[in-house]
C-alpha cells in the first residue's frame, strides 16, 4: 500500500465538498420553514446560492494554474 500526503488542492476540495453538501442538504429545509410554502421563492434562493457556490469554486480553482479543472 502506497502512502501519499494530501496536497493543498485535495484538502481544499475536501473541505469545499463537506461545506457544500451540508449547505445543499440543510438550506432548502431552513428556507421552507422560513417561507412556509413559497415554492417559487425557494427555487430562486436555491438557484442564487448554487450559482454563488459555483462561482466561488471557479474563483478558488483559478489559484491553481497547473491543474485543468476549469
MDTraj code that builds the backbone (N, CA, C; nanometers):
import mdtraj as md
import numpy as np

residues = "UNK UNK UNK UNK UNK UNK UNK UNK UNK UNK UNK UNK UNK UNK UNK UNK UNK UNK UNK UNK UNK UNK UNK UNK UNK UNK UNK UNK UNK UNK UNK UNK UNK UNK UNK UNK UNK UNK UNK UNK UNK UNK UNK UNK UNK UNK UNK UNK UNK UNK UNK UNK UNK UNK UNK UNK UNK UNK UNK UNK UNK UNK UNK UNK UNK UNK UNK UNK UNK UNK".split()
xyz = np.array([
    [0.0843, -0.1174, 0.0000],
    [0.0000, 0.0000, 0.0000],
    [0.0889, 0.1238, 0.0000],
    [0.0689, 0.2084, -0.0947],
    [0.1468, 0.3307, -0.1045],
    [0.0846, 0.4392, -0.0182],
    [0.1698, 0.5191, 0.0423],
    [0.1214, 0.6292, 0.1254],
    [0.1596, 0.7605, 0.0599],
    [0.0616, 0.8459, 0.0431],
    [0.0836, 0.9773, -0.0146],
    [0.0313, 1.0833, 0.0804],
    [0.0941, 1.1995, 0.0774],
    [0.0427, 1.3112, 0.1550],
    [-0.0720, 1.3759, 0.0784],
    [-0.1638, 1.4324, 0.1515],
    [-0.2743, 1.5048, 0.0902],
    [-0.2220, 1.6416, 0.0479],
    [-0.2403, 1.6742, -0.0792],
    [-0.1930, 1.8020, -0.1304],
    [-0.2886, 1.9153, -0.0944],
    [-0.2468, 2.0349, -0.1270],
    [-0.3274, 2.1531, -0.0971],
    [-0.4590, 2.1499, -0.1730],
    [-0.4539, 2.1160, -0.2994],
    [-0.5759, 2.1124, -0.3801],
    [-0.6746, 2.0085, -0.3280],
    [-0.6242, 1.8920, -0.2919],
    [-0.7128, 1.7880, -0.2385],
    [-0.7757, 1.8301, -0.1066],
    [-0.6975, 1.8960, -0.0213],
    [-0.7509, 1.9414, 0.1072],
    [-0.8566, 2.0486, 0.0876],
    [-0.8327, 2.1420, -0.0024],
    [-0.9304, 2.2477, -0.0289],
    [-1.0583, 2.1878, -0.0853],
    [-1.0451, 2.0953, -0.1794],
    [-1.1637, 2.0344, -0.2396],
    [-1.2404, 1.9491, -0.1387],
    [-1.1718, 1.8832, -0.0479],
    [-1.2397, 1.8052, 0.0555],
    [-1.3209, 1.8942, 0.1473],
    [-1.2632, 2.0049, 0.1908],
    [-1.3356, 2.0987, 0.2769],
    [-1.4531, 2.1600, 0.2027],
    [-1.4324, 2.1992, 0.0759],
    [-1.5431, 2.2549, -0.0027],
    [-1.6554, 2.1540, -0.0208],
    [-1.6211, 2.0287, -0.0450],
    [-1.7233, 1.9256, -0.0626],
    [-1.8070, 1.9101, 0.0633],
    [-1.7437, 1.9081, 0.1784],
    [-1.8172, 1.8934, 0.3041],
    [-1.9086, 2.0127, 0.3277],
    [-1.8578, 2.1326, 0.3061],
    [-1.9391, 2.2532, 0.3280],
    [-2.0544, 2.2597, 0.2297],
    [-2.0289, 2.2300, 0.1033],
    [-2.1337, 2.2386, 0.0005],
    [-2.2427, 2.1354, 0.0259],
    [-2.2040, 2.0132, 0.0572],
    [-2.3053, 1.9096, 0.0832],
    [-2.3898, 1.9469, 0.2033],
    [-2.3282, 1.9956, 0.3081],
    [-2.4049, 2.0364, 0.4258],
    [-2.4994, 2.1517, 0.3926],
    [-2.4525, 2.2482, 0.3155],
    [-2.5362, 2.3621, 0.2781],
    [-2.6517, 2.3188, 0.1892],
    [-2.6235, 2.2373, 0.0903],
    [-2.7284, 2.1964, -0.0036],
    [-2.8333, 2.1109, 0.0658],
    [-2.7923, 2.0273, 0.1599],
    [-2.8893, 1.9400, 0.2258],
    [-2.9721, 2.0107, 0.3326],
    [-2.9160, 2.1105, 0.3992],
    [-2.9901, 2.1726, 0.5082],
    [-3.0592, 2.3032, 0.4694],
    [-3.0110, 2.3714, 0.3688],
    [-3.0663, 2.5015, 0.3352],
    [-3.2096, 2.4980, 0.2834],
    [-3.2476, 2.4075, 0.1940],
    [-3.3877, 2.4074, 0.1494],
    [-3.4873, 2.3876, 0.2634],
    [-3.4534, 2.3044, 0.3609],
    [-3.5420, 2.2827, 0.4751],
    [-3.5554, 2.4101, 0.5582],
    [-3.4439, 2.4794, 0.5794],
    [-3.4481, 2.6039, 0.6563],
    [-3.5284, 2.7112, 0.5835],
    [-3.5101, 2.7219, 0.4536],
    [-3.5855, 2.8208, 0.3757],
    [-3.7337, 2.7856, 0.3755],
    [-3.7654, 2.6571, 0.3677],
    [-3.9055, 2.6160, 0.3698],
    [-3.9709, 2.6505, 0.5031],
    [-3.8978, 2.6380, 0.6117],
    [-3.9515, 2.6743, 0.7434],
    [-3.9760, 2.8248, 0.7500],
    [-3.8840, 2.9040, 0.6939],
    [-3.8969, 3.0496, 0.6990],
    [-4.0094, 3.0990, 0.6086],
    [-4.0169, 3.0459, 0.4857],
    [-4.1119, 3.0992, 0.3873],
    [-4.2412, 3.0198, 0.3788],
    [-4.2598, 2.9210, 0.4599],
    [-4.3772, 2.8328, 0.4599],
    [-4.3845, 2.7552, 0.3297],
    [-4.4713, 2.7930, 0.2381],
    [-4.4857, 2.7143, 0.1157],
    [-4.4581, 2.7961, -0.0096],
    [-4.3712, 2.8915, -0.0024],
    [-4.3387, 2.9759, -0.1173],
    [-4.2401, 2.9016, -0.2079],
    [-4.2921, 2.8189, -0.2953],
    [-4.2086, 2.7347, -0.3789],
    [-4.1234, 2.8156, -0.4759],
    [-4.1803, 2.9155, -0.5394],
    [-4.1052, 2.9964, -0.6352],
    [-3.9908, 3.0685, -0.5653],
    [-4.0179, 3.1245, -0.4502],
    [-3.9138, 3.1938, -0.3748],
    [-3.8042, 3.0965, -0.3318],
    [-3.8432, 2.9774, -0.2933],
    [-3.7477, 2.8739, -0.2558],
    [-3.6568, 2.8396, -0.3729],
    [-3.7136, 2.8234, -0.4912],
    [-3.6342, 2.7920, -0.6099],
    [-3.5385, 2.9058, -0.6451],
    [-3.5828, 3.0276, -0.6316],
    [-3.4966, 3.1426, -0.6608],
    [-3.3803, 3.1480, -0.5632],
    [-3.4059, 3.1269, -0.4358],
    [-3.2989, 3.1266, -0.3358],
    [-3.1966, 3.0164, -0.3631],
    [-3.2446, 2.8967, -0.3878],
    [-3.1549, 2.7836, -0.4103],
    [-3.0720, 2.8052, -0.5365],
    [-3.1339, 2.8579, -0.6423],
    [-3.0607, 2.8857, -0.7658],
    [-2.9524, 2.9905, -0.7434],
    [-2.9853, 3.0968, -0.6727],
    [-2.8873, 3.2018, -0.6456],
    [-2.7722, 3.1488, -0.5602],
    [-2.8033, 3.0689, -0.4620],
    [-2.6984, 3.0140, -0.3761],
    [-2.6109, 2.9155, -0.4530],
    [-2.6715, 2.8319, -0.5375],
    [-2.5932, 2.7368, -0.6179],
    [-2.5009, 2.8107, -0.7144],
    [-2.5483, 2.9185, -0.7742],
    [-2.4637, 2.9978, -0.8631],
    [-2.3487, 3.0626, -0.7871],
    [-2.3760, 3.1126, -0.6678],
    [-2.2699, 3.1730, -0.5865],
    [-2.1650, 3.0691, -0.5471],
    [-2.2089, 2.9508, -0.5092],
    [-2.1153, 2.8440, -0.4734],
    [-2.0323, 2.8039, -0.5945],
    [-2.0950, 2.7913, -0.7114],
    [-2.0222, 2.7581, -0.8331],
    [-1.9196, 2.8638, -0.8694],
    [-1.9573, 2.9899, -0.8548],
    [-1.8634, 3.0991, -0.8831],
    [-1.7480, 3.0990, -0.7838],
    [-1.7770, 3.0712, -0.6570],
    [-1.6730, 3.0629, -0.5553],
    [-1.5733, 2.9520, -0.5873],
    [-1.6224, 2.8364, -0.6285],
    [-1.5339, 2.7254, -0.6650],
    [-1.4500, 2.7624, -0.7867],
    [-1.5106, 2.8288, -0.8846],
    [-1.4368, 2.8734, -1.0028],
    [-1.3241, 2.9684, -0.9633],
    [-1.3548, 3.0656, -0.8784],
    [-1.2528, 3.1624, -0.8359],
    [-1.1430, 3.0940, -0.7546],
    [-1.1806, 2.9957, -0.6740],
    [-1.0829, 2.9253, -0.5930],
    [-0.9894, 2.8411, -0.6794],
    [-1.0431, 2.7742, -0.7791],
    [-0.9620, 2.6882, -0.8639],
    [-0.8737, 2.7673, -0.9593],
    [-0.9010, 2.8937, -0.9811],
    [-0.8130, 2.9758, -1.0641],
    [-0.6780, 2.9961, -0.9978],
    [-0.6689, 2.9765, -0.8672],
    [-0.5433, 2.9923, -0.7954],
    [-0.4476, 2.8753, -0.8162],
    [-0.4923, 2.7691, -0.8821],
    [-0.4098, 2.6527, -0.9090],
    [-0.3904, 2.6399, -1.0597],
    [-0.2960, 2.7146, -1.1187],
    [-0.2824, 2.7169, -1.2647],
    [-0.2318, 2.5859, -1.3238],
    [-0.1650, 2.5004, -1.2456],
    [-0.1169, 2.3747, -1.3002],
    [-0.2304, 2.2802, -1.3343],
    [-0.3333, 2.2816, -1.2570],
    [-0.4452, 2.1897, -1.2761],
    [-0.5421, 2.2440, -1.3788],
    [-0.6054, 2.1559, -1.4506],
    [-0.7017, 2.1961, -1.5542],
    [-0.8423, 2.1565, -1.5104],
    [-0.8962, 2.2273, -1.4105],
    [-1.0296, 2.1989, -1.3598],
    [-1.1337, 2.2976, -1.4104],
    [-1.0958, 2.3999, -1.4810],
    [-1.1919, 2.5000, -1.5238],
    [-1.1943, 2.5133, -1.6728],
])
top = md.Topology()
chain = top.add_chain()
for i, resn in enumerate(residues, 1):
    res = top.add_residue(resn, chain, resSeq=i)
    for name in ("N", "CA", "C"):
        top.add_atom(name, md.element.get_by_symbol(name[0]), res)
traj = md.Trajectory(xyz[None], top)
